[in-house]
Amino acid sequence: MKNLLIAQDLKPMMMAAMSFLHRADIEVHTAASTEDILKFHIEKNANLIVTRPGLPGVACDTLFNIIRRGESMKKVSLLLLCDNTASHQELARRCCANAVITRPVDTAQFAAKVQQLLDVPPRRSYRVLLNIIVEGKHDGRPVMCNCVNVSSGGMLIKAKEKISPGDHISCSFYLPDGRRVSAQGDIVRSFHADSAADAVYHGVRFQTFSPGSEAAIEAFIRREQDRQQPMDAPPAALAG
């Protein structure tokens, strides 16, 4: 299990942009202050801490120096997200960070660096981006939602109704190739990508499938993965 600790206000952006954070083997925690970061890391040993200058509490360079001096704490990876200003760049130079990302954020670069520092294999769970209607049922009630992406292990859905982590949901939808699939799953994470929006994102981990549904999803993902590979890619790149 990987423990990711991030500044509280960075969570919506990161969760929406980085689908791998919805995996069952990654626990995402938030901190409202640098003291909260230090307290959590002492108690739980985070694998990666992502924070920004200006978080309430001691300055980032002080926090990072405390962590680097602690024998039981110093092995964590530290990522600092800062503005492109002279004061932030000077602060970044004083911090013992593994990586510094500057705003405006290149989300692909940001996601790749988080994935690298968490040591998460990039193709372990290949997900296909979708925008299809899902007919869901929760506690016997219909839940209409959209599928954002899907893999053989689960999917990310968007709905107006909030469903709590640990709750069960029945899902039925048509893949773009016309195959209808049905599955039972558990909600593993719920979040708002934008605090001003009413849509709630839910990470679903599949548990059981109707006959043929799992194979249909896997076949569809393989076709999409093959379609997105460059035609002139060498065999080693195709296998990765």
N, C-alpha and C positions, 0 to 999 in steps of 0.2 A: 504494500500500500504506500502511495506517495502522498505526503502532506504538503500542500501548496498554501502558503499564507500570503494574502494580498491586502493592500490598503482598501478599506471598505468601499470607497467611491470608485475604485478601478474595476470592481467585480462585474457590473453590468456590461461594460465594454468588452472585457476579456471573455466572459461566458458566451456572449453573442458571436465573437469573432473566432473563438478557438473551440471547435467541436470536440477535440480530444479531451477537454476538461470535463466532459460529461461521462467519461468512462468510469466503470465501477471501481477501478483500482486507483483512482485519484480522489482524494478528499480535499475540497476547497474550503478554506477558512478565511475569515476576514478580521481585520483589526481597525479600530477607530482611532488609535493613537500609537505612538512609538512604544509607549509603556505596555500597551496590549500586545504588540509584536514581541517584545522581549519576554513578557510573561508566558505567552503561548509557546515560544521557542524553548524556553527553559523547561516547561512541563511536557511538551509533545515532540520536540525535535523536528522542526520543519525541514523538508528537503529543498525547498525554494521559497525565498521571501521576495515579493515584488512590492515596492513602495515608491513614494514620491516625496520630494521636498515639500515642506509646509504642513505635513501631518502633525496634529497636536502632539505636544511632548518635546522631548529632546531632539536636536537636529539630527539629520540622517547620518552625517559623518560621525557624530558621537555614538549613535546607536550601532552603526556598523563596526566601529572600533571596539565597543564593548563585546559584541558578538565574536569578533576575530580574536580577542584576547582570552575568551573563555574556552578552556580545553574541551569541554563537552558540547560547545556550541559552534565552534569555528568551521566545522565541515559543511555547513549549509551553503548553498549558492545564493547570491544576493544580486538582484536586478533593480536598477534605479530608473524610473521614468521621470524625465525632467524637461523643462521648457528650454527653448533655444535662446536663452538670455545669458549675459555675462555672469550674473550671480549664481545661476543654476549650474553653469558649466564649471565655474570655480568650485562649487560644492561637490560636483561629481568627481573632480580631480582629487579632492580630499578624501573621498569615500573609497573603501576597499571593496568595491563592487566587482562581481564577475562580469557584468555587462551593464551598459548605459544605453537607454533608448531615448531619443530626443523627439519631442513633439514638433510639428504634427506627425502623428504616428503612422509609419508604414505597417499596416496590420499584418501583412504576410511576414515581414521581417520580425515583428514583435512575436507572432505566434511561433515562428521557427526557433527563435532564441529561447522562449519559454519551454518549448518541447525539448530542445537540446539540454537545457539546464536541469530539467526534470528527468532526463534520460528516458524519454518515452519513444519507442520505435514509431516512426512516422506512418508506416503502412500496416500496423498491427490490426487496426480496425478500419478498413476502407469504407468511407461513407459517400453516398451519392446525394448531391443537392437536389431537392424536389420542391414542388409547390403544388401539392394535391390535397384534395379534401379527404379527411379521415372521419369515418363514422365511429364514434367511441361510446362506450357505456361505462359509467362509474356509479357504483351503488344502485344499479338498475336504472339509472337516469341517462338519457342521451347527452353526449358531449360532442359538439361539432368543433372541429379543429383542422388546422393545416399541418401537413408534414413538411418540415424544413429540410431534414436529411434522414437517410436510412442506411443501416448496415445490417448484416446478418444477426447481430447481437441486440440491436435496439434502434430507436429513432428519436429524433427531436421534434416535438410538436409544439404548435402555438395555438392557444385558446384564450377566450375571455374569462373562462372559469378557472380558478385556482384549485389544483388537486394536490394534496399533501404528499410529500415523500413517504414511501411505504404503502401507499394506497394501490389498489389493483385497477387496471383498466382493460377493457376489451376493445380491440381495434380492428376495423375492416376498411380496406381501401383498394382501389385499382392502381396497379403500377402503370407507368406510361406505355408499356407494351400490351396493355389490355388485360393482363392477368389480375383476377381478384384474389386478394390474400386476407387472411384473418389470423389474429394472434392475441394471446393473453399476455399481459406484462405488468411490471411494477414501476411506479414512479420512483425514480432514484434522485431526482433533483428538480426544483422549481425556482424560477427567477424571472425578474423583469429586466429586459434589455434596456429599457428606458423608463425611468421613474415617472415620467409624464404620460406614458402610454398605458392603455388598459389591458394590453395583451400580456399573457403569461406564458413563458416557455417552460416545457416539461421534458425532462430526459426520461425516456421509457426503456427499460431493459426487458426484452422478450423472455418469456418463461415457457410458453407452449404455443404450438401452431396448429391450425387446421391442416388436414392432409394435403400435402403438396405445397403449402404456403412457404415454408422455409426454403425448399429447393427453388421455388420461383423467385424469391428475393435474392438468393445467392447467384442464380443464373443471370438475373437482371444486373446485379452489381458487377459480375465478371464481364458482361458485355460492355457496360459503361466504362469500366476500368480499361479494357482493351481498346475501346474507341478513343479514349483520352491519351493513350500512349502514342508518342511520335512514331511514324512509320519507319524512320531510319534509326531508331534507337537500337544499340547493341544488345545482345542477349542478356548480358549481366544487368543492364539497366532495366530491362523488361522484367527480370526476375525479382528485382528489389522491391 
